[in-house]
Amino acid sequence: MYLESSKDILYLVLAFSILWFTAFVCWALYYVITILRDASNAVSEIRDRIAAIDEAVRMVREKVEASFGSFGIAAAGMKMLGSYLAKRKDKMAEKAERVAAKVKKKVGKMKRKLEEELEDESEDLM
């Protein structure tokens, strides 16, 4: 028979525990990677939209300045609008950067926590 002593049962239980722990770590890493990919996609979409808005504002500003060169007040208003939108674009980019930094920080914490748990498990096994 294969199970001749309690030591054999212990090894069998440890093997199954390690198997389940490995499956859990793989599952957790999959979700961490998914979260990071989604955060990266969100930041890139925000940057693309901000760039499109910036390009549209720049184009409108150039056309208005060319068309209404003699209308100083209208041109000044459009310049103010352009500067307002540029400031808003900068704020949105900063916000996106902060969100990305927070996500990276949380993922880093989760990674360190998983590594600590792995170290604890490896120490317990020894």
N, C-alpha and C positions, 0 to 999 in steps of 0.2 A: 504494500500500500504506500501511497505517496506521502501521506500525512502521518509520520511516525511519532512526532513530538509536538509540543506546544510551540516550539521554535519555528517549525514549518508553518503552522497556522499564522504565527506572527508575520512571517515573511509574506505569506499570501495576502493577509490584510493590508500590510504596508504597500504591496504592489498595487492592489486595487485603490488604495488611498492616493498613491502617487498618480495613478492613471486619472482619477477623477479631478485631482488638483490640477494636473496638466490640461485637462479639458476645460476647466474653469478659467485658467489663465489664458488659454487660446481664445475662449469666448470673450473675455474681458478685453484682450488686445484687439480683437475684431471691432468691438464697439468703440474703443478709444480711437482706432484708426478711422472708423466711419465718422466720428465726431470731428476729428481733425480735418478730414476731407470736406465735410459739409461746411465747416468754418472757413476753410480756404476758398471754397466755391462762393460762399456768401461775400467774403471780402473782395474777391475778384469781380463779382457782379456789381457790387457797390462802386468799385473803382471804374468799371466800364460805364455805368450809368452817369457817374459824376463827370467822366471825360466827355460823354455824349452831350450832357447839359452844358459843359464848358464850351464845347465846340459850337453848339447851337447859339449860345449867348454871344460868343465871339463873332460868329457870322452875322447875327442880327445887329450887333453893335457896329460892325464895319459897314453894313448896308445902310443903316440909319445915319451914321456919320457921313457917308458919301452922299446920300439922298438929301439929307437935311443939314448940309454944312452951314447954310445961312441961318438956320434956326438954332441959335446957341442954347436956348433954354431946353429944347427937346434933346439936343445932343448931351447936354450936361445931365439931364434926367436919365438918359440911357447909360451914360457912364456910371452914374450912381447905382443904377440897377445892376450893371455889370460888376461893379466892385462889390455890391451886396451879395450877388450870386457867387462871386469868387470867394468871399469870406465864408459863405455858407458851404461851398464846396470844401474849403479847407477844414471847416468844423466837422463835416461829415467824414472826411478822410481821417481826421484825428480820432473821431469816434470809432470808426472801423478798426483803426490800429489798436485802440484801447480794448475793444471787444476781442480782437485776435490775441492780444497780449494776455487778457484774462483767461481765454480758452487755453492758450499755451501753458499758462501758470497752473491751471487746474489739471491739465493733462500731465504736467511735470510732477505735481503732487501725487497724482494717481499712480504714475509710473514708479516714483520713489516708494510709495506705500506697497505696491506690488512687489518691488524688489526686496523690501524689508520682510514682507511675508514669505517670499521665497527663501531668503536667508534664514529666517526663523524656522521654516519647515526643514531646510537642509541641516540646520543645527539640531533640530529635534530628531532627525533621522540618524544622526551620528551619535 
